[in-house]
Structures are given as structure tokens and as C-alpha cells.
Amino acid sequence: MNENDLKQQIDSLIRSYPDFPSKGVLFRDVLPLFSNPTLVRSLCCYIANRYKNKIDLVAGLEARGFLFGPIIALELGIPFVPVRKSGKLPGPVISASYQKEYGKDVFEVQQDALSAGQRVLIVDDLLGMLRGETLMSLIFVTEGI
């Protein structure tokens, strides 16, 4: 499947919900993609091929990054690291706060999940829609080792 066909199929399944979970936010629901396992596999293989031999691990953001991240990591044969919200991981963690469209939050990863110098692919449901502050907090988390 070529990139344009993949994009069209994805766009046809993603649902948009204005003012959810709060006024002024346009929520994009990616869960309908999972009604088409072939499409999900194609999407994850496309991403994996794009980053093959360029990354050392995949970090997935809670919660929807947990859907795509492990599939991409398995396809590449590299580790997957969950990035969780505050207070959900045992043991020593690295934390960074960030501002969302509808509030403030904290990302955490287990301290021993990352090593200095690793190249990390950060996966969310729609990473391109993340605000710069969110991405910067992820960089601080991954560089905090």
C-alpha cells in the first residue's frame, strides 16, 4: 500500500469530536482504526520501515501510544518503553511536567528504561498534533537520564 492510499484509509476512519473533552479542543479518535487490523499493521510497518536502523527503542505515550508503539517496536525488534502519567510506575522514575490543551500533566518513565545516547522514537496517537511544550517535556524526560 502506498503512502497516499494509507493516508486516505486512515483519514476515512479517524473521527473528530469538537469541544471534547473540553471547549476549544478538537479530539481525534483513532480507535476506529483498530476495526481494520490490516490497516493498523500497514501503518505500523510503514512507520517501522521509515525508522529502521535509525532508532534504539520506541517510547509510547499513555494511553494511545500504547496501541501503536509496541507493534512498531516488535516490527523493528527493539524495546518498547511506556511513558506514563504521574504515579503509575513503580521504582525510581524520571519526570517532566507539560501543558496540555485542557490542563497540566506529568510524564514519567522508569529510570532504568533509558540509557544515555539512545535514539528514541516517541509514539502517540497523533504525534504531529502535540503542542511544542508536550514534545519538549518528552525530550526532557528522555534526556533526564
N, C-alpha and C positions, 0 to 999 in steps of 0.2 A: 504494500500500500504506500503510495507516495505521500509526501508531506501535506499537500493541499487536500487530498481525499481524507487523510487522517484528521486534519483541522475541521473540515466540513462535518464529518461524522461526530466529532467531539462537540462542536458548536450546536449541532442539532439536538443533543441530549442534555446539555447543561441548562438548568432552569435559573432564571433570575427572579429575585424577590426584593422589590424596592422597600425601603424602610424596615428591614429586618436584619438584625434583632432590635434595632432602634432607628428612629427617624434619621434620614440622611444617608443611611448605609444601603448599598446595593449588594445583597447577598447572592452569591452564585453557588448553586447546589450542584456538586459534581457526583453525588451518589447515583443518579440515574445512569452514569457511565457503566456501572457495575451490572446493569441488565444485559450488557454485551461483553462477555468475557474475552472474545476475540479482539475487540477494540481496545480493552484495557491492556491486554498482552501486547498488542501492536504499539500502543502509546508508550508503555514501559520499555519495550525493546528499542523503540526509536530513541528515547532518552538515553538508554544504556549505550547504544551504539555511538551516540553523539559524544559521550564522555569516556568511552573505552580507553584505557591506558592513560587517562588524564586525572583520575581521582583515586584516593586510597580508601575512602569509605563514604557511605551515604548517611546523612542525618535527616530524620523525618520529624516534622513539627506535629505536635499533638493538635488535633486528632487526625485530620485528614491526610497529613503527611505519612501517617502510619499505614495508610491504604496503599500508596504508591511506592514509598521508599523501600520497603522490604522486597518488593517484586524487582525493582531496579537493581538493588544490591545483589539479589540472588542471580539475576541475569549476568551481572558482572563478576560474580564470585568473590565479592568483597563484603566486609562487615557493614551492618546496619546499626546505627545508634539512635535511640529515641530521644527527642528533645521534648521534655515535659514541662507542664506548668508547675509553679512552686508547690513544694511539699509532697510531691508524688513519687519521688525517687529515694530509695534508702541509701545510706552511706554518705560520704563526702561528695558534694556537688559544686559545680561552677554555676553561678547565677548572673543574670543580667536582666534589668527591667526594660520595658519598652512600652510605647504608647500605641494602642490600637485605635481604630476609628471610633470605638464606643467604650473606651476605658483604658486603664493601665493594667499591665500584667507582668509576669516574670517568667523567663525561660530558664530551665535548668538541665544540665547533663551531668551524669556521674563523672567524677573527677578522673577516674582511670579509663574512661571510654575513648578518650582522645589522646594523641601524642603530639608533641611539638613537631611542626613541619608537615603534618599530614594535609593532604589536599582533600577537601570535604565538599561534596555536593549536598546542598540544603534543599530538601523537597517539602513542599506544602501542596495544597490542592491547586492553588493558582499563584505560584511564587511571584509572577510578574505584577500581581496586584498588591503585593505587600508595600507598605509605606517604607520610605527610606529609614525611618527610625527603627522599625522592626528588623530590617536587614542588618542595620548597624549593631543592634543588640545581639544578633546571632553571631556576627563577626567577633564581638567582644567575648561571647561565650566560647567560641572555638579558639580564640587567641588567648583565653584566660588560663591555659594550661602551662 
